Amino acid sequence: MAAPLATIGILSIGEMGLGIAKLLSAHNYQVVTNVSDRRARSASISLLPSDLELAQQSDYILSIVPPRDALATAKRIASLAQEHRKQKTPLYYIDLNAISPRSASSVGNLFQSTPIRFVDGGIIGGAPKLKNSDPPAWYKPSLVVSGPDSLQNAPISGANLAEVLNMKHIAATVGPASGLKMCFASLSKGFIGIAIQTFTTAHSLGVLPELQEHLEAYTPGAGERAKAGLASMPPKAYRWVREMEEIADTMAEEGGFEKDLFRGISEVYRVVAEDTELGEEKTESRKKGKTAEDVAKLIAEGIKKQKVKTE
């Protein structure tokens, strides 16, 4: 067997991290993590005991954590920069989290005056997966990155890694990649947030079947997107609470708008994650909320229960 092209550390192994790990492993990269998770074991990802071991053994670290954890995760790795001065080649820290340009700059500032090279990034699309095709091929999301350090110039298989990950370097400054991700997510996940309110309210009014009938007749594309979005959303709602707040910051700081719209959508996802049974759903073991109708019903029930508690 040929030697691995490079060692990639992934923090952490959620649905996206797992998909990227499988993609990398299939293209002769060694993948390591220090997060003990059965999904990591199932994908033959090497488990390391600490952040220090991860930083010392990795050529690249991909941070793919819930947005609320992005800064804290970066601080952990940045604190090890002195140890990494002993390495002959630079460690690249690629932040692929759903955060605002301002948050990305805060993360990047942690790595200034260190030997660790920071890359601002974002993921647009779903987790990588092997298609059922002949010959076999991979579905890949778009990984957009920006900043002064491009993987095309990275010394250890950088250009190949960028190609395997479908990575596009869009600017030489920190911020544009995170901003593009925020703009895209505002439409995709923002739309789902609106659909949650729409379908739940229609359920409470007893007109959900009629709403779906009219969507199919007059805006079939929007109707199908809404149903698919509601059914896939429950396991991810907790992550999207902070993501909507980051979008609100982006739209205010970069676009000049008020924050109310996306703060409201953040609250919608908080209700799903904290006030309903849907908040207990896991991607790998779905039990409830697998249809738009069931999602609307469970959210309506959760809202009613919370009102009873506060009365």
N, C-alpha and C positions, 0 to 999 in steps of 0.2 A: 504493500500500500504506500502511495506517495505521501511525503511529509505534508502536514497541513500548511496551507498558504499563509495563514496568520491565526492568532488566537483572539477571539472576540468575547469580551465579557458583556453579559446582558443583565441589567437591573431594570425591572424584575421579570419573572416568567408568568405573565398573564396571557390572555388570548393572543395579543399582538406579539409579545415577546417570544412566545412559544412558536408561532408561525415563522417569525424571522429566524429563530434558532434552527428550525427544521430546514429552512431554505439554505442557510449558511452551511449546515452540516452536509447537505446534499451536494454542495459545491466545494467540498474539501477544506472547510474552515473548522478549526477546533472551537467549540463554544463552551464557555465556563460561566458559572454564576456562584453566588454565595447565599442564595435564597433556597432554603430547603423546601421543596415542593414536589409532590408526586408527579406533576406534569413535567417537571425538569427531568426526573428519573426516567419517565416513559419515553422521553426524546433523546436519551443518552447524552444529556448535558452534564459535563463534569462539575461536581460540587466542590467548591473551595471553602475553607473554614472562616475567612475574614475578608474585609475590604482590602486589607494590605496585600494578602495573597492574590486577590483579584487584580489589583493594580500592578503588582509585580509581574504577573504572568500574562497579562493582556497587552496586545498591541493597540486595541481599540476598545473603548467601553461605550455601549449604547445604553442610554438612560431612557427607559420606557415605563414610567411609573405614573400613578394618578397625579394630576396637576398639583394637588395640594402638597405632594411630597417632592416636587422637582427641586426646590431650593435646598431642602435638607439633605437630599441624596447627593447633590453636587458638593455641599459642604463636607460631607464625609470623605469624598474622593479628593477634594482640594486639600484637605488637611494632611493628606499623605504625599503631597508634592515633594517635600524634602527627601523622603525615602526614594522617590522615583528619580532623583537627580543621578543616582548610581547607574541607571539604565543607559545603554548606548544609543537607543533610538527613542524618539518622543512617543509618549502615550497620547492618543487622541480621545478626548471625551466628547461624544456626540449626543447632545441633548435633543431627544425626539419627542419631548413632551408637549402637550397642548397648553401652551402658556403664551402670554402677551409679549410683544417685543420688549416692553420695559422689564418684564420678569426675566426674559432671555438675557438682557443686558446685565441684570443683577447676577444671574448665574455665571455669565462670562467674566464678570469682574472678579469672581473668586479665583479664577485661574490666571489672572494677570501676574506677571513677574514670577511665574512658575514654569517648569519645563513641560507641563501638560498643555496640549493644544486644544482649545475649545472650538467646537463647531455647533452653530445654531441650526436647529432642524425641526421638521414637522412631518407627520405621516398623513397622507391623504389617500383614503381607501381602506378596505378591510385587510385582515391578516393574510399573509402569503399562504397559498395552499396549492397542492399538486392537482392539476386538472386531470379529468378523466379523458385523456386524449392519446392519440398515437401519431407521432412519438410523444412521450410524456413531456409536459410543459408546465411551468409554474404561473399561476396568477400572482402578480406582485402589485402592491400599492405603490404610489409615488412617494419617494422620500426626498423632500425638498430641503436643501441646506444652504446656509450662507455664512459669511465670515471670511477673514483673511486667509485661513488655511483650508485649502481644497484637498480632498482625498486623492485627486488626480496626481498630486505631487507627494503624497505620503510614501515613505520609503519601502514599506512592507506590504506589497500587493494592493496598494491603495486604489489604483485605477481599476483593477479587477473587482475589488470589493464594491466600489461605486457602481460598476456595471451589474454585478449580481444583485445588489439591493435596489436597482432602478433609482439611483440617486442622482439628483439634478442640483448642481451648484448654481444658484440664481443671482447671487450678489456677493461683493467682497466685504460687506459690513454685517455685523450682528443685528438681527431684527427682521429683515425682510422675509426669511423663511418662516419664522414664527407668525409673522403677520399674515402671510399667505394662508397658513393653516387656519388661523382664526377667521379669516374672511370666508374660507370654504366651509368651515364647521358652522358658522353663523347661519348659512343657508340649509345645510343638511340636518344638523341637530336642532337648530332653531325651528325648522319646519316640523320636526317630530314633536317638539315641545308644544307648538301650536296645535298639532293634531291631537295630542293628549287631552288638552282642554276641550277641543271641539268634540271628540268622540265621547269623552266622559260626560260632558254636558248634554249631548244628544241622548246618551243612555239614560241619564236622570230624567230627561223630558219624555222618554219613551218613544223617541223618533230616530233611534240609531239605524234601524233597517231602511227607513225612508231617506236618511242622509246618505247612506251608502248607495242606494238606488239612484239618487240624483248625481252623486259623484261619478258613478259609472256611466251615466247618460251624458253628462255635460263636461266633466273634467276627469276622464278615466285615468290619465297618468297620475294626477295628484291623488286620486283615491287609492290607487295601488301603492304608491309611495307611502301614503299615510298608514295603510294596513301593515305593510312590511316593516316600516319603522317602529310602529307600536309593538309588534310581536318580537322584534329583536332587541328592543331597548332595555327591558327590566334589569338584566345583570349589569348593565353599564351605567345605570342612572346615578349611582353614587359618585362615579368619576366625573360625570357631566355637570354636577352641581358647581364645582370649582371651575370647570372649563367655561361655563357660561359667564361666570364672574370675570374670568380672564378675557373673554370676548367683549364683555361690557367695558372693561378697561381699555381694550384696543380701540373700540369704536369711539370712545371718548377722547383718548389721548392722540390717536392718529387721524380720526375722522371728524372730531369736533361735535359728536352727538352726546346726548344725555345717556346715562347708564341704566335708566329705568327698564327699557325693553328687555335686555338680556338678564338683568337682575331678576325680573319677573319670571323668565324662563328657568333661571337657576332655581327659583323657589318651586316651580313645577316639578323639577327633577328631585328636589329635596323631599317633597311630599311623597313621590313614588318610592324613594330609597328608605325613608324613615317612617312613614305613616301608613304604609300598605304592606301586604304580604309579598308583594313583588320585590321588595327590597332584599328578600332572602334568596332570590334566584341566582344560580351560578350558570355560566355559559355551558359548562361541560355536563350539567345535570339539570336541564330545564324540567320543571314540574307544572308551574302555573303561568298564566299570561302568554300562552303560545299563539293566541289569536288576538286580533284587535278588539273583538267583542269582549273577550275575557279580561283583557287589560282595562278596558273602560269600566267594566263591572267592578273589578277589584279596587280600582282607584276610587270610584264613587263610594264603595263600602268603607274604604279607609278614611275618606274625608268625613263621612257621617260619624264614624266612631270617634274621630278626633274632636268633632264638634260636641258630641255627647260628653266627652271627658272635660272639656273646658267650660261647659255650661253649669 
